[in-house]
Every structure is written in structure tokens, then in C-alpha cells.
Amino acid sequence: MLVIRFFRIGKRNQPSFKIVVTDKRRAPRGGRFVEEVGFLSPLTKKKSLKAERVKYWISKGAKPSDTVYNLLISEKIIEAKKIDVHKKSKKKQEQPKEEIKPKEPAVDKSV
């Protein structure tokens, strides 16, 4: 199965990413990729995407990762609603438990 995802390049503390089409079974780091379809540099805010190639690979069945999917929406390559990428905190997920009523003290009726 093909997937469109980030391929990290750059030195330590200077990240930049290639956006590549790759086989999901291959390792994201150092694995070979089918085609490079874009570039993202978060420090300089530069983005470069080949919209035609991205649309081609999606038509062939490639699934973008959640972050790449949101990037494609913000660049107006595809039209959809963004996916919530960040994990929800456990405090908000847990629903308040019903209040437990305290047990009444045992009454000695033998007297």
C-alpha cells in the first residue's frame, strides 16, 4: 500500500522534510521512496508541492498521513475537513464517574 508522508532531512535542530510517496511497509527513515512530491521547511515556512503529482498518486490509491492530509487542505490541493492530529488529553476523555454514596455505619442491634 502506498502512502504519502514526510521524510525528515536536515541537521539536528534544523529540520526540513521531503514529502514522498513510499510503500507503507518500508521504514520511514532511510527507506527508499517511489517519488518526491514536495518539500517543507518549518523554520523558514517554505512549502513546495507538486499538486498534479499528488493528485495522481491519490487517484492511484496512495493515502496521505494525517499531517500531510492537513497540509494538502491548507494548500488547497484537496478540499475536505482537516483531521485533528494532536492527541486528546486523558482528563477530557474520561467522563466523571457517578458519585459513590458513603456506606452507613453498621448499627449493633444486639443490645
Steps between C-alpha positions, in 0.01 A plus 500: 500500500632841403506788745592869469702610801785714627862391460716694747825645376729766644731536795411476865274789607468606134219281369376496146280242336456347159145395423531160337288218365623173646395148580350481849699186580834677457662685788423873503864577572753408237248296304481543127208695365311489171488873428566833669192721466588796718710671763431671834730708716335586834771746605477719190130418435579405139274247331522351155252241373445345159121511498457299180716215627329496840158475334633225271628288790180549700304383195722190490407421863779663702379613844651817650601500866287718729748790503557487125123483450457823702784661300329409172178659625676820608672522158157446334614193308209298637175622653391339825491558873826487695578205725574562870862383521585575864410245762217581737589530866383214718334739745253617238438149365409354838141569590429585863411189695176491690534603858540207736274531802676440830392185678300549818677383814393159623254523793529240778146381574592228749474723807 
